[in-house]
Amino acid sequence: MTRVAVGALVVILLVAAATVAVARMRGKSGSRASILLSVVAHWLAAYALWTLAGALGLHWGLLRTYDATWFGALALALGFWQYRTRLRAGPEPALAIFVGGQLAWLLIVGAQNGMFTP
């Protein structure tokens, strides 16, 4: 699954670069397609990095369990919100949503591993 995500990320990054280049040549640097591809690339990269961190945490015994099932739902919901916010309010609030999503996932992983139980 991680290979598929990394492969998809590479393809999306190449398509995003081409989309941005074409948009800039046409004089439209902030096109909806380039914003969408940027948001998708953010969340696919986050998935790949969280999967790597979860696997390493399990291997080293830092985590008892790592279940990334809910990450997909979180990524879809927050990715949609991030895209809409980027269109309406600009890049900074949209990146705040992305960072907030990563912090929320950190809390979910902590809860899965008993961080909040005495």
C-alpha positions in Angstrom: 0.0 0.0 0.0 2.8 2.4 0.8 4.4 1.8 -2.6 1.1 2.6 -4.3 0.9 5.9 -2.3 4.5 6.9 -3.0 4.0 6.1 -6.7 0.8 8.1 -6.8 2.5 10.9 -5.0 5.3 11.0 -7.7 2.8 11.0 -10.5 0.7 13.7 -8.8 3.8 15.8 -8.2 4.8 15.5 -11.9 1.2 16.4 -13.0 1.1 19.3 -10.6 4.4 20.7 -11.9 3.1 20.4 -15.4 -0.2 22.0 -14.5 1.5 24.9 -12.7 3.9 25.4 -15.6 1.1 25.6 -18.1 -1.0 27.9 -15.9 1.9 30.3 -15.4 2.5 30.3 -19.2 -1.2 31.3 -19.6 -0.9 33.9 -16.9 -3.1 32.0 -14.3 -0.7 30.9 -11.6 -3.3 30.0 -9.0 -5.5 27.7 -11.1 -8.0 25.4 -9.4 -6.3 22.3 -10.9 -2.9 23.2 -9.5 -4.5 23.9 -6.0 -6.3 20.6 -6.1 -3.2 18.7 -7.0 -1.2 20.5 -4.4 -3.7 19.5 -1.7 -3.8 15.9 -2.9 0.0 15.8 -2.9 0.1 17.1 0.7 -2.2 14.4 2.0 -0.6 11.6 0.1 2.8 12.6 1.4 1.4 12.8 4.9 0.0 9.3 4.5 3.4 7.9 3.3 5.3 9.6 6.2 2.7 8.6 8.9 2.8 5.0 7.6 6.6 5.0 7.8 6.6 6.6 11.3 4.0 4.0 12.4 6.0 1.1 11.1 9.2 2.3 12.7 7.3 3.0 16.0 6.0 -0.6 15.9 9.4 -2.0 15.0 11.2 -0.2 17.8 8.5 -0.9 20.4 7.4 2.7 20.8 3.9 1.9 19.7 1.7 -1.0 20.7 -0.6 -0.7 17.7 -0.8 1.5 14.6 -4.1 1.4 12.6 -4.2 3.9 9.8 -7.8 3.1 8.8 -9.1 6.5 10.0 -6.4 8.5 8.3 -8.2 8.1 5.0 -11.4 9.5 6.3 -9.5 12.3 8.0 -7.5 13.1 4.9 -10.7 13.2 2.7 -12.6 15.5 5.0 -9.7 17.8 5.9 -8.4 17.8 2.3 -11.8 19.0 1.0 -11.9 21.6 3.7 -8.3 22.6 2.9 -9.1 23.0 -0.8 -12.2 25.1 -0.2 -10.3 27.3 2.3 -7.4 27.8 -0.2 -9.8 29.0 -2.8 -11.6 31.4 -0.5 -9.0 32.6 2.0 -5.6 31.9 0.6 -2.7 29.6 1.3 -1.9 30.4 5.0 -5.3 29.4 6.4 -5.3 26.3 4.2 -1.9 25.2 5.5 -3.2 25.7 9.1 -5.9 23.2 8.3 -3.3 20.7 7.1 -1.1 21.2 10.1 -4.1 20.9 12.4 -5.0 17.6 10.7 -1.5 16.2 11.4 -1.8 17.2 15.0 -5.2 15.6 15.2 -3.8 12.4 13.7 -1.0 12.5 16.3 -3.7 12.6 19.1 -5.6 9.7 17.4 -2.5 7.6 17.3 -1.7 8.5 20.9 -5.2 7.5 22.0 -4.9 4.2 20.1 -1.8 3.5 22.1 -3.1 4.4 25.5 -1.6 7.9 25.9 -4.7 9.2 27.7 -5.2 6.3 30.0 -3.5 6.2 33.4 
